[in-house]
Amino acid sequence: MTTEQILSLTEKEPTPLYVFDLGELSRRIAYLKSVLPEKTELCYAVKANTFIIQKAAELVDYLEICSPGEYRICEALSVPHEKYVISGVNKQAGFIEELVAEKSPIAVFTAESKNQFFLLRDAARGRKLPVLLRLTSGTQFGLDEADLFEVIRDYKDDPYIDICGIQYFSGTQKNSLKKLKRELDYVDRIIRDLKEQFSFETRKLEYGTGFPVSYFEGESFDEDTFMKEFSALLSGMEFKGTITLEVGRSIAASCGTYLTKVVDTKINCGERYAIVDGGMNQIVYYGQFMAMKHPKIRLLPAPGKTEDPAEKDSSESSFETDDSSENDAGTSDWNICGSLCTINDFLVKKYPFPDLNPGDILAFESAGAYCPTEGIALFLSRELPGVYLLHETSAFHKVREQIPTERFNSPVPIE
């Protein structure tokens, strides 16, 4: 997204807000397809960002849905039902029965426990449900290896459940190819044992890769080499059935930008602070710790102010001070704080800017995954940010107004 596009939008629309660039989303998915082995399928985990579902559904093979709410969003967007993978540790009987009774073709379901397996079997009602058994990685998710083997032993030829394969996921931000190889070798062994012990042919493996995303300055990650080596691991597997990679963060992160405006600046006890109209309730980066790491941020100065530190006369700074936070490059270290009125509301600490003034826009990049939904949205009854999609035509489409939240926190109705 260009500077001109950001300024054009923020001149008309109130900050804070999110922009999701659908052109970047398309490029990202195309890149993943280009570096993965041929015929590898992609499943987008919609919990990463529900606002880009419609475009993602056009470009990937499946959507992973983990709640009735996510399902209703997909239904409202008329996403083809055959693209659904219904996942999640809490599957409610009424929701499953609704899916089975009303829709055709039937979505793929995951079973994360023996109880879930029997819930699906009871809901089948004469229809044969395609099911992936989730194998635990040692967490609360999925079936223990012994339970998975027992289910396949007893129900591999069941008239109501078609056990089509295995789902496996062990976490996010995995940048160790050795760990990924260990996981793929483990799944290969499970699939081989199932065939040897029960003559069970695993047709599909859905694997949550947890591909890493570089959020912070100074991180070195050669994604092209990483993906080439990972693709070789997939090609080298003994398993030759269909491989579906479940990807959320790696698909969505790069398409998002969070825009927030500086509303006040000050120096307290020798530290520079900029207060913005957003906050830590609206921007979340995986791996950020006490706001110490520096995400990629673009400064768009308020009208009439130059962005180039070389053109800035230090005498024109907002602060007349011999401050030790002044850097050799003509920048100063700034603490960026939000509007939540808690001392914990730091978006980033000691970030070098040439200067900051009220009216400046800060654009936080790589904000497309989880940022809009993981934050403590209702704290202090601040508004939910507006959401905009940037289409390939360079046109913005508002998909959500800023939403006041006081009515959600009030014990009495508020109009």
C-alpha positions as CSV (number, residue, x, y, z in Angstrom):
1,M,0.0,0.0,0.0
2,T,1.5,3.3,-1.1
3,T,1.9,6.4,1.0
4,E,-0.5,8.2,-1.2
5,Q,-3.2,5.6,-0.7
6,I,-2.8,5.7,3.1
7,L,-3.0,9.5,3.2
8,S,-6.0,9.5,0.9
9,L,-7.8,7.1,3.2
10,T,-6.9,8.7,6.5
11,E,-8.0,12.1,5.2
12,K,-11.5,10.8,4.8
13,E,-11.8,8.1,7.5
14,P,-11.1,8.1,11.2
15,T,-8.2,6.2,12.7
16,P,-7.5,3.7,14.1
17,L,-8.3,1.4,11.3
18,Y,-7.1,-1.8,9.5
19,V,-6.5,-2.1,5.8
20,F,-6.2,-5.6,4.2
21,D,-4.6,-5.5,0.7
22,L,-6.3,-8.2,-1.4
23,G,-3.7,-7.8,-4.1
24,E,-1.0,-8.7,-1.6
25,L,-3.1,-11.6,-0.4
26,S,-3.3,-13.0,-4.0
27,R,0.5,-12.6,-4.4
28,R,1.2,-14.3,-1.2
29,I,-0.9,-17.3,-1.9
30,A,0.5,-17.5,-5.5
31,Y,4.0,-17.5,-4.0
32,L,3.2,-20.4,-1.6
33,K,1.7,-22.4,-4.5
34,S,4.8,-21.8,-6.6
35,V,7.3,-23.0,-4.1
36,L,5.4,-26.1,-2.8
37,P,5.3,-29.5,-4.5
38,E,2.8,-29.8,-7.3
39,K,-0.7,-30.9,-6.2
40,T,-0.1,-29.8,-2.6
41,E,-3.3,-28.3,-1.3
42,L,-3.7,-25.2,0.8
43,C,-6.2,-24.8,3.7
44,Y,-6.6,-21.3,5.0
45,A,-7.2,-21.2,8.8
46,V,-9.9,-18.4,8.9
47,K,-9.2,-17.6,12.6
48,A,-6.1,-15.8,11.3
49,N,-8.3,-13.1,9.7
50,T,-12.0,-13.5,8.9
51,F,-12.2,-10.3,6.8
52,I,-10.3,-11.8,3.9
53,I,-12.2,-15.1,3.7
54,Q,-14.0,-14.4,0.5
55,K,-10.9,-13.6,-1.5
56,A,-8.9,-16.4,0.2
57,A,-11.7,-18.9,-0.6
58,E,-11.2,-18.2,-4.3
59,L,-7.5,-19.0,-4.2
60,V,-7.1,-22.0,-1.7
61,D,-8.6,-25.5,-1.6
62,Y,-10.1,-25.4,1.9
63,L,-11.0,-23.2,4.8
64,E,-10.5,-24.4,8.3
65,I,-13.5,-23.4,10.5
66,C,-13.2,-23.7,14.3
67,S,-16.5,-22.2,15.6
68,P,-20.2,-21.7,14.7
69,G,-19.4,-18.0,14.4
70,E,-16.7,-18.6,11.8
71,Y,-19.1,-20.9,10.0
72,R,-21.8,-18.2,9.9
73,I,-19.4,-15.7,8.4
74,C,-18.5,-18.2,5.7
75,E,-22.1,-18.9,5.0
76,A,-22.9,-15.2,4.8
77,L,-20.2,-14.9,2.2
78,S,-21.6,-17.9,0.2
79,V,-18.4,-19.8,0.4
80,P,-18.9,-23.2,-1.3
81,H,-19.6,-25.8,1.4
82,E,-17.3,-28.4,0.0
83,K,-14.4,-26.1,0.9
84,Y,-15.1,-26.3,4.7
85,V,-13.0,-28.3,7.1
86,I,-15.0,-28.2,10.4
87,S,-12.4,-28.3,13.2
88,G,-12.1,-27.2,16.8
89,V,-11.9,-28.8,20.3
90,N,-15.5,-27.9,21.2
91,K,-18.0,-29.2,18.6
92,Q,-21.5,-28.9,19.8
93,A,-24.1,-31.5,18.8
94,G,-26.7,-29.0,17.6
95,F,-24.2,-27.3,15.3
96,I,-23.0,-30.6,13.8
97,E,-26.5,-31.8,13.3
98,E,-27.4,-28.6,11.5
99,L,-24.4,-29.0,9.1
100,V,-25.2,-32.6,8.4
101,A,-29.0,-32.1,7.9
102,E,-29.1,-28.9,5.8
103,K,-26.0,-28.8,3.6
104,S,-24.8,-30.8,0.6
105,P,-22.1,-31.7,-0.2
106,I,-21.0,-32.6,3.3
107,A,-18.0,-30.7,4.7
108,V,-14.9,-32.5,6.0
109,F,-14.9,-32.8,9.8
110,T,-12.1,-33.3,12.2
111,A,-12.4,-35.5,15.3
112,E,-10.3,-34.4,18.3
113,S,-11.4,-37.0,20.7
114,K,-13.2,-40.3,20.9
115,N,-16.2,-38.4,22.2
116,Q,-16.1,-36.1,19.1
117,F,-15.9,-39.1,16.8
118,F,-19.0,-40.6,18.3
119,L,-20.8,-37.3,18.2
120,L,-20.1,-37.1,14.4
121,R,-21.1,-40.8,14.0
122,D,-24.4,-40.2,15.8
123,A,-25.1,-37.1,13.7
124,A,-24.5,-38.9,10.4
125,R,-28.1,-40.1,10.1
126,G,-27.6,-42.2,7.0
127,R,-25.0,-39.9,5.4
128,K,-21.4,-40.9,5.4
129,L,-19.3,-38.1,6.9
130,P,-15.7,-37.6,5.7
131,V,-13.5,-37.3,8.9
132,L,-9.9,-36.5,9.6
133,L,-8.7,-37.9,12.9
134,R,-6.5,-35.3,14.6
135,L,-3.4,-36.8,16.1
136,T,-2.2,-34.9,19.2
137,S,1.3,-33.4,19.4
138,G,1.2,-33.7,23.2
139,T,-1.2,-30.9,23.9
140,Q,-5.0,-30.7,24.7
141,F,-5.7,-31.0,20.9
142,G,-6.4,-34.2,19.2
143,L,-6.4,-37.9,19.9
144,D,-3.7,-39.8,21.8
145,E,-1.9,-42.2,19.5
146,A,-3.4,-45.2,21.2
147,D,-7.0,-43.8,20.9
148,L,-6.4,-43.0,17.2
149,F,-5.3,-46.5,16.5
150,E,-8.3,-47.9,18.4
151,V,-10.8,-45.8,16.5
152,I,-9.3,-46.8,13.1
153,R,-9.2,-50.5,14.2
154,D,-12.8,-50.5,15.1
155,Y,-14.3,-48.1,12.6
156,K,-12.2,-48.1,9.4
157,D,-15.0,-49.7,7.5
158,D,-17.9,-47.9,9.3
159,P,-21.0,-47.2,7.2
160,Y,-21.5,-43.7,8.7
161,I,-17.9,-42.4,9.0
162,D,-15.3,-42.3,6.2
163,I,-12.0,-41.9,8.0
164,C,-10.1,-40.3,5.1
165,G,-7.0,-39.4,6.9
166,I,-5.1,-37.6,9.7
167,Q,-4.7,-34.0,10.8
168,Y,-1.6,-32.9,12.7
169,F,-0.5,-29.6,14.0
170,S,2.0,-28.7,16.7
171,G,2.2,-24.9,16.9
172,T,3.1,-21.7,15.0
173,Q,6.2,-19.8,14.1
174,K,8.2,-22.9,13.4
175,N,11.5,-22.0,11.6
176,S,13.4,-25.2,12.4
177,L,13.5,-27.5,9.4
178,K,14.8,-30.2,11.7
179,K,11.6,-30.0,13.8
180,L,9.4,-30.0,10.7
181,K,11.3,-33.1,9.5
182,R,10.8,-34.8,12.9
183,E,7.1,-34.2,12.7
184,L,6.8,-35.4,9.1
185,D,8.8,-38.5,9.9
186,Y,6.5,-39.1,12.9
187,V,3.4,-38.8,10.8
188,D,5.0,-41.1,8.2
189,R,5.6,-43.7,10.8
190,I,2.0,-43.5,12.1
191,I,0.6,-43.9,8.6
192,R,2.9,-46.8,7.9
193,D,1.9,-48.5,11.2
194,L,-1.8,-48.1,10.4
195,K,-1.3,-49.8,7.1
196,E,0.7,-52.7,8.6
197,Q,-1.5,-53.3,11.6
198,F,-5.0,-52.6,10.2
199,S,-4.6,-52.5,6.4
200,F,-5.8,-48.9,6.6
201,E,-4.9,-46.7,3.7
202,T,-4.5,-43.1,4.7
203,R,-5.7,-41.0,1.8
204,K,-5.2,-37.5,3.1
205,L,-2.8,-35.8,5.5
206,E,-3.7,-32.3,6.7
207,Y,-0.6,-30.8,8.2
208,G,-0.4,-27.5,10.1
209,T,3.0,-26.2,9.1
210,G,3.2,-23.2,11.4
211,F,5.3,-21.4,8.9
212,P,7.2,-18.5,10.4
213,V,6.5,-14.8,9.7
214,S,9.2,-12.2,10.2
215,Y,7.5,-9.4,12.2
216,F,10.4,-7.5,13.7
217,E,13.4,-5.5,12.4
218,G,16.7,-7.3,12.5
219,E,15.2,-10.7,12.0
220,S,17.0,-12.7,9.3
221,F,14.9,-15.3,7.6
222,D,15.6,-16.6,4.1
223,E,12.1,-17.7,3.2
224,D,12.9,-18.9,-0.4
225,T,15.6,-21.3,0.9
226,F,13.4,-22.4,3.8
227,M,10.4,-23.2,1.5
228,K,12.7,-25.0,-1.0
229,E,14.0,-27.2,1.7
230,F,10.6,-27.8,3.3
231,S,9.2,-28.7,-0.1
232,A,12.0,-31.3,-0.4
233,L,10.9,-32.8,2.9
234,L,7.3,-33.2,1.6
235,S,8.5,-34.8,-1.6
236,G,10.7,-37.2,0.4
237,M,7.9,-38.5,2.5
238,E,7.0,-42.2,2.3
239,F,3.3,-41.1,2.3
240,K,2.2,-40.5,-1.3
241,G,-1.4,-39.5,-0.7
242,T,-2.9,-36.0,-0.8
243,I,-1.1,-33.5,1.4
244,T,-3.1,-30.4,2.6
245,L,-1.1,-27.7,4.3
246,E,-3.1,-25.8,6.9
247,V,-1.8,-22.2,6.9
248,G,-3.1,-19.1,8.6
249,R,-0.5,-16.6,9.7
250,S,1.8,-17.1,6.7
251,I,-1.1,-16.4,4.3
252,A,-2.6,-13.4,6.1
253,A,0.1,-11.5,7.8
254,S,1.6,-9.6,4.9
255,C,-1.7,-8.2,3.6
256,G,-2.5,-6.2,6.7
257,T,-1.7,-2.7,7.8
258,Y,-2.8,-1.0,11.1
259,L,-3.1,2.7,10.9
260,T,-3.2,4.9,14.1
261,K,-2.7,8.6,14.6
262,V,-0.5,10.4,17.1
263,V,-2.8,12.5,19.3
264,D,-0.3,13.8,21.9
265,T,3.5,14.0,22.5
266,K,5.5,14.6,25.7
267,I,8.7,14.1,27.6
268,N,8.4,12.5,31.0
269,C,11.6,12.0,33.0
270,G,13.8,12.2,29.9
271,E,11.7,9.7,27.9
272,R,9.8,10.7,24.8
273,Y,6.2,9.5,24.6
274,A,3.7,9.6,21.7
275,I,0.1,8.8,22.5
276,V,-1.8,7.3,19.6
277,D,-5.6,6.8,19.2
278,G,-5.2,3.1,19.0
279,G,-3.6,0.7,21.5
280,M,-2.3,-2.7,22.4
281,N,-5.9,-3.9,22.3
282,Q,-5.8,-3.6,18.5
283,I,-2.3,-4.6,17.4
284,V,-0.8,-7.9,18.4
285,Y,2.4,-9.4,17.1
286,Y,3.3,-13.0,17.9
287,G,6.6,-13.0,19.8
288,Q,6.4,-9.4,21.0
289,F,7.6,-9.1,24.6
290,M,6.8,-6.1,26.7
291,A,6.8,-4.0,23.4
292,M,10.6,-4.3,23.3
293,K,10.9,-5.7,19.7
294,H,10.5,-3.3,16.8
295,P,7.9,-4.2,14.2
296,K,8.1,-2.6,10.8
297,I,6.4,0.9,11.1
298,R,6.1,3.6,8.5
299,L,5.8,7.2,9.5
300,L,3.5,9.4,7.5
301,P,4.0,12.9,8.8
302,A,1.1,15.3,9.3
303,P,0.5,17.7,6.4
304,G,3.2,20.4,6.3
305,K,5.8,18.3,8.0
306,T,8.7,16.7,6.2
307,E,9.5,13.0,6.7
308,D,13.2,13.3,5.8
309,P,15.4,13.8,8.9
310,A,18.1,15.5,6.7
311,E,15.6,18.3,5.9
312,K,14.5,18.8,9.5
313,D,16.1,21.7,11.5
314,S,16.5,20.4,15.0
315,S,15.5,23.8,16.3
316,E,12.0,23.1,14.9
317,S,11.5,20.0,16.9
318,S,8.5,19.8,19.2
319,F,10.9,19.7,22.1
320,E,13.6,22.1,23.1
321,T,15.8,19.6,25.0
322,D,19.3,18.3,25.2
323,D,17.8,14.8,25.4
324,S,20.1,11.7,25.6
325,S,17.7,9.8,23.4
326,E,18.9,11.7,20.3
327,N,20.6,9.4,17.9
328,D,23.4,10.0,15.4
329,A,21.1,9.5,12.4
330,G,19.0,12.5,13.4
331,T,16.3,10.4,15.1
332,S,15.2,10.1,18.7
333,D,13.9,7.1,20.6
334,W,10.1,7.2,21.1
335,N,7.8,5.1,23.2
336,I,4.5,4.6,21.4
337,C,1.6,4.3,23.8
338,G,-2.1,3.8,23.2
339,S,-5.3,5.2,24.7
340,L,-6.1,2.6,27.3
341,C,-5.0,4.4,30.4
342,T,-3.0,1.6,31.7
343,I,0.8,1.7,32.1
344,N,1.0,-1.5,30.1
345,D,-0.4,0.1,26.9
346,F,2.9,0.2,24.9
347,L,2.8,-0.6,21.2
348,V,6.5,-0.3,21.0
349,K,9.4,1.1,23.1
350,K,12.3,3.2,22.0
351,Y,11.5,3.3,18.3
352,P,13.8,5.7,16.3
353,F,11.8,8.4,14.6
354,P,13.0,11.7,13.2
355,D,10.3,13.5,15.2
356,L,6.7,12.9,16.1
357,N,3.9,15.4,16.3
358,P,0.1,15.2,16.7
359,G,-1.5,14.3,13.4
360,D,1.2,12.0,12.2
361,I,0.1,8.6,11.0
362,L,1.9,5.4,12.1
363,A,1.4,2.4,9.7
364,F,2.2,-0.9,11.4
365,E,2.9,-3.5,8.7
366,S,2.4,-7.3,8.6
367,A,-0.8,-6.8,10.7
368,G,-3.0,-9.1,8.6
369,A,-3.0,-12.1,10.9
370,Y,-4.8,-12.2,14.3
371,C,-4.3,-8.5,15.0
372,P,-8.0,-7.6,14.5
373,T,-9.3,-10.3,16.7
374,E,-6.7,-11.3,19.4
375,G,-6.6,-8.0,21.3
376,I,-8.6,-7.1,24.4
377,A,-11.1,-5.3,22.3
378,L,-13.5,-4.2,25.0
379,F,-11.1,-2.8,27.5
380,L,-11.9,0.8,28.4
381,S,-14.9,0.7,26.1
382,R,-12.9,2.1,23.2
383,E,-14.3,1.8,19.7
384,L,-13.5,-1.1,17.4
385,P,-11.4,0.1,14.5
386,G,-12.9,0.4,11.0
387,V,-11.9,-2.2,8.5
388,Y,-11.1,-1.6,4.8
389,L,-10.3,-3.9,1.9
390,L,-7.9,-2.6,-0.7
391,H,-8.8,-4.2,-4.0
392,E,-6.5,-4.9,-7.0
393,T,-8.2,-1.9,-8.7
394,S,-6.7,0.3,-5.9
395,A,-10.2,1.0,-4.7
396,F,-10.9,0.9,-0.9
397,H,-14.0,-0.9,0.3
398,K,-15.2,-0.2,3.8
399,V,-16.4,-3.5,5.4
400,R,-16.8,-2.3,8.9
401,E,-17.4,1.2,10.4
402,Q,-15.8,2.1,13.7
403,I,-18.1,0.5,16.3
404,P,-18.7,2.0,19.8
405,T,-18.3,-0.7,22.4
406,E,-19.8,0.9,25.6
407,R,-23.1,-0.9,25.0
408,F,-21.3,-4.3,25.4
409,N,-19.9,-3.3,28.8
410,S,-22.9,-1.5,30.2
411,P,-25.4,-3.1,32.6
412,V,-28.2,-0.9,31.1
413,P,-29.1,-0.4,27.5
414,I,-27.2,2.4,25.7
415,E,-28.5,3.6,22.4
